[in-house]
C-alpha cells in the first residue's frame, strides 16, 4: 500500500521552478527524518535533501542554493521547492520517511526539465 504520496511534478523549462509535496498517511511524520530522493534512467537513486524532526536540513551538492526542503508537521507534509531547474534535474523524485531506522517510500513523481 502507498503510504507516502508525492505530487507537484511536471514538465518545466530550464531555469523554471517546481514545488513538490509529500503527504504522510502513516502518522509517523513528526518522528521521522523526511527526505527527497531522485532517480534518472540508468542511474542510482540519490538523496536530494533531508529534513529532521528538529528541522535540520541537508542537501546534495548539486542542488545547494537552488532547492529548499521544508516540513509542515500540522499537515503531515514535506515540500521541496526547486528553483533554477537544470536539465540534469530530470528524474523521478521519491519521498522518503525514516523512522527508527525503517525506510518508507512514495510512488514517485516525474520531473522533466527541458532545454
N, C-alpha and C positions, 0 to 999 in steps of 0.2 A: 504494500500500500504506500502511496505517496504521502509523506509526512511534512515535507518542505516543498513549497510551491513557488517557483520563480515566475516573474513577469517583467515586462518592460523592454525586452529585446526587440530587435528590428533591424532595418536597413537604414544606414546613415552615410552621409558623405564624410570624407576625411576632414578633420577639423571640427566636426559637429559633436553633439553631446547626446547621451542617453542616461536614464536613471533606472536602474534595476531594483526590483523589490523581491523580498523573500518572506513569505508568511509561514510561521511555525504552528503546526496544528497539534503538536505533541506535548505542549506545556512544559518544555524543557528550556525555553528560550532564556529565561533570566539566570539560569545557572550554567549556561553553555558559552563556550567560545564560538562565535559565528564567523564564517568566512565565505569568501567568494573564490572559486577556482575556475579555470578555463582550460579547454582542450580543443586544439585545432586538429584537423585530419592529419594523421601520420605523426603526431606529436604526443608526448606525455601530458597528462593533466598536471597543471601547475597552479600553485597558490598565487592569487592576485592580491588579496588583502584579508586581514583578520581583525576582529574586534572582540576583546574580552568582556566579561561581565562587569568589569570596572572601567570599561571604555578605553583600555589601552589598545592601540592600533599598530598594525604592521602592514607594510606594503612591499610588493615586489619592486626591484629597482626599475624595471621597465615602465612602471605606472606612477612612480613617485612624482608628485607635483601635478598630476593630471586626474587621478582618481581619488575619491574620498569615500570611505566606508563609515556608516553610522547605524545606530540601532534605536528603536523606539520600543522600550520594554512594555509600555502600556498596551501597545498594539501587537506585540509579539512579531515584530517586523524588522528586518535588516535591509539596508539600502546600499547601493553602490552608485555613486554619482560619477559618471565617466565624461570627462571633458577632453577637448583636443584629441579626439579619437584618430588613430592611425590605422592604416590597412592591416598592419600586423596585429591589431587587437581583435581581428576577426576570429571568432571561436564560439563554441558552445560554452556558456557560463553556467556554473553549477553553484547552488547554495549549499553550504555545509554547516552542520552543527556538531560540536564535540562536547559531549557531556560525560564526565568521569572516564575519559579515555575512549568512549564509544562514538564512532562517527555515523552521522546520518546525512543522506544526500537527497537533493531535489532532482527533478527530472531534466533540468537544464533548459536554458532559453538561448536561442541563436542570436548572436550579434554579428552583423555583417557591415563592414566599413568599406565603402567604395572609393576609388581614387577619382 
